[in-house]
């Protein structure tokens, strides 16, 4: 991804960036009369890189922590190693999913957002972005972006949409954010507000200045009234334990991660109108009043900002 002085759309140290779209019945190609089969690929000649089952991968380990079945022994082994050091990791994973649900509901119901660009999608579980958004407004359009071939293999589970909306998938690397934006524009209208969802993805950009440059470049492409929702692990709670868990992860799993301070996360929202309550533990961001008891604070912090 771009280092300081590089545009976010230029590849820096990228070994592979492939744009691989799946097109739903409501995609622009369909509307223009182009013959496209639901769930088919726009570039059938392209092949995904082989899936490495010998090393744990963040999407599969996260799936394991959330109680999913799309994971392998190596993922479960590393997941348990991290949980041994950081027992609250499962609570954090679930809190981040709850954060996604509350953010999407707010953006659709209260902010009038009807378009979402969800980067770093992960494996499909319950209450994916399109399901939450379209349950509140069936006309919502969602583009998912990820660069994990296993996730792509499960894309059909994501590519279900209401008749009035659209759900699309771009197989691409955030290192090449220009490709992400170009492919997303096939489904999303970049003259209308878009919610940029970056949940558990910027932690994989180890160079903090590089991470800021990427987010800035993505936001520059969005119109006024768009939103950024971001959530990542921090060192705000039990920092020494968190850093030990990060060290163990980076020794045995991929991609590597970096936990940042709350203030470093706040800087991602520079130039945006940060919604209350600001950047806080994901479990404490506008908790559902119907939930019983006080939410447990977790180390994943998140926030939502509006582009003026």
N, C-alpha and C positions, 0 to 999 in steps of 0.2 A: 504494500500500500504506500501511498505517496509520503515521502519524507518532506521536511520543511524545505520550501523552495520548489517543490514539484506540485503539479496539479493532481488532484485526487483521481482524475480519470486516466492518468498515465501509469502503466505497470512499473512497479519497482520490485525486483526480485520475485516475480511471479513465474511459476513453472507451468501453470496451465490455467487458462481462463476460457471457458466455453459458455456461450449463450445457447441455451436449449429450452425452447418454449413449448409448453403444452397449451392447446387452444380449446376453449370451451365453446358451447353453442352460442354464447352471447358475446364472443370476442369480436373485435372490429372486422376481422377477416370474414366471419360469418355474415355480419351485417352487410358487407360489401358484395356478398354473393359468392365468395370464394369457397370452394368445397373443402370442408375440414370436418373430420370425424371427431366427435366428442372424446377428449382424452388422448387424442393422437398427438404426434410431435410435428413441429414445423420443419425440423431438419432430421428426417429419419436416418440419414446416412451417418450422422455423428454418433460416436460411441462414448460411453462414460468410462472414466478410468476404473481399473479394477478396485474392488472393495478390499481393504486390508483388514482381515479378521484376526490378525496376530497382535494388534495393538488397540487398546481402548480408544474410543472416539467420544468426544463430548456429547454429541447428539444421542448416542446409544446409552451412555452412562446416565445422562439426564432422563432419558426414557425409563431407565431402570429405577431411578429415584422416584419417579412419578407413578411407578407401579405398572408401567407398560411391559409389553412382551417382545418388542423389537430390539433386542439386545443379545449379546453373546457372552459366553463364560468369561472372556477377558474383560468385558465391560463390567460385569457383575463383580469380578475380583477387585478391579480398581475402585469401583463404587464403594465396596465395603472397606477398602483401605482408607479412602478419604473419610468415610463415615466414622471409622475408628478414631481418627484425629479430630474430626469435626462432626459430632453426632447430630448437630442441628441442620446438616446439609439437606436432609429431606424436607424439613420445615421450610427451608429457604427456597427449595425448588417449587414447593406448593404455593408459597407466598408469592413467588414471581408469576405463577400462573393466575393467581387471584388478582394480582396487580394488572395483568393483561386484561382480564375480564372487566374489571371496574373502569379501566382507562377507556377501553373500546365502547363500553356502554355510555360513559360520559360524553365521549366525542360524538357519538351518533345521536344520542337523545338530547343532549344539552348544547353541543357546539354545532350541530348540523352537518358534521362530516359524513361524506358518503364514499370516500375513496381512501384506501389504505395501501401503503407500500411496506410490507413486512419483510425485513432483511434478517437472515439468520433464523430461518423458520423453525428448524428442528424437525423431529419426527412428529407426525400428527398424533395428537392425544384428544382428550375431551376438551370442548370449548375452545376450538381454534379461532383465530381472528375472524375468519369469514362467517363462522357459525354464530358468534356473538353479535357481529355487526348486522348480519342479515336477519337475525331474529328480531332486531329492533327496527331495521329499515331494509326490506327485501331488495331494494334497488342498489344497495352498496356494491362497490366494485373493489376487489382485493387482488393484489399481485404479491405472491410469495417469491422470495429469492433465497437460494442456498447453493452451496457448492459441494454438497456431500452426495455421492452417487447412491448411497443407501436411501437417503431421503427422497431422491428423485424416483427411486424404485417404488416408493410409497405414495408418489404424487397423486395417483388416481383417487386416493382417499381424501385428498385436499380439494381435488377438482370437482367438487359438487357445489352447485350454485342454485339459488332461487331463479325462477324464470325471468324475474325482472332485473337481476343483478348479474355479476360476472366474477369468476374466480380463475386466476391464471397463475402460471408458475414459470419462473425464469431460473434456469440452471446457469449460474454465473458466480464469479468471485468478486467480493467487495473490493478487492484490489483494483478492479477495472470498473469503477463506479460509473464511468461514462456509458459502458455497455449496459449496466444495470438500469440506468435512467432511460436509455434509448429503447430497450426492450420493454420496460414498464410502460412507456408512452404508447405502446400498441393497445393497451387496455385502459390506462388511466388518462384523464384529461388534465394536462398540466397547466391549463388556464383556470382550473377550479381547485379549491383547497384540498390538500392531501395530508393524511396522517402518516408520518414516517415512524415506523416501529423498529426500535433497535434494542431488543431485550436479550441480554446475555450474549451479545456479539462483539461489542467493542472491547471486552476483556481480552479478546484474542489478538488485538493490535497492541503489541508490547511497547512500541514507541508512542508515548503519550502525545507528543506534538503531531505525529503522523495521524493518530486517531482523531485529533481535533480537526486536522485538515480535511479528512474524509467526510466528517459530519458537516463541516462548513460547506464543502462542495455539493453535497446532496441537498442541503437546505437552500443553497443559492438557486437551485433548479425549481424549487417549489414556490407557488404564488403566495401573496399575502393571505393570511387567514389559515395557513397550514399549521400543522402541529408536529412537534417532536416528542415522542415518548421513549425514554431510555432507562434501562435498569441494568446494573452490573454489580458484581461483588465488591465489597469495600474492606478496608482494614479498620473500620470504626468500632467494631465489636470484637473483643478478644484478638487483637492484632497479631500477637505472636503465634497463636494457634492457627489463625487464618493463613499466615505466611508459611507455616509448616505444611498445611494442607495444600497450598499452591505449589510448594516445592515438591511434594510427593506426586502431585498430579503431573507436573512438568517432566518428571523423571520417567513416567510410565504411560502417559496418554498423549493424545493429540487432538486439536492443536493446543499449543501452550497458552497459558492464561496469565493475566496480571491483575491483582487486586489494587484498586486505587483508593484514595481518600475521598471523603464526601466532597471536599472542596474541589478536587480534581473533576468529579462528576458535574458539579455545578457549572464549571467552565464550559461544558458542552452546550449549555443553554445561553451562552453569551449572545446578546442581541435579541433574545426572545423574551416574551412576557411569561415569566415562570408562574404557573398556576399554584395556588395554595394546595397543600401545605409546604410546597417547595420540594427539595430533594431530601427524602426521608426513607427510612426502612420501608421496603415494598409492602410489608404487611400493615403499615400505618398510613399509607396513602389512601385517604378517604375510605376507611374501612366500612363495610356494609353494616348499617345500624341494626340489621336483623340478626347479625351474628351474635351468638351468646358469648359473654366474657370479653376480656381485653385481649386484643391480638398480641402475639408474642413478637417482640422485635427480632428481626433477622439481619444478617450481614449484607444481604442484597439491598441496595438503595436505588430508588428510582424517582423520576419526576416527569412532568409534562410541561412543555412550553409552547406558546403560540407565536408564530411569526407575524410581526406587525404589518 
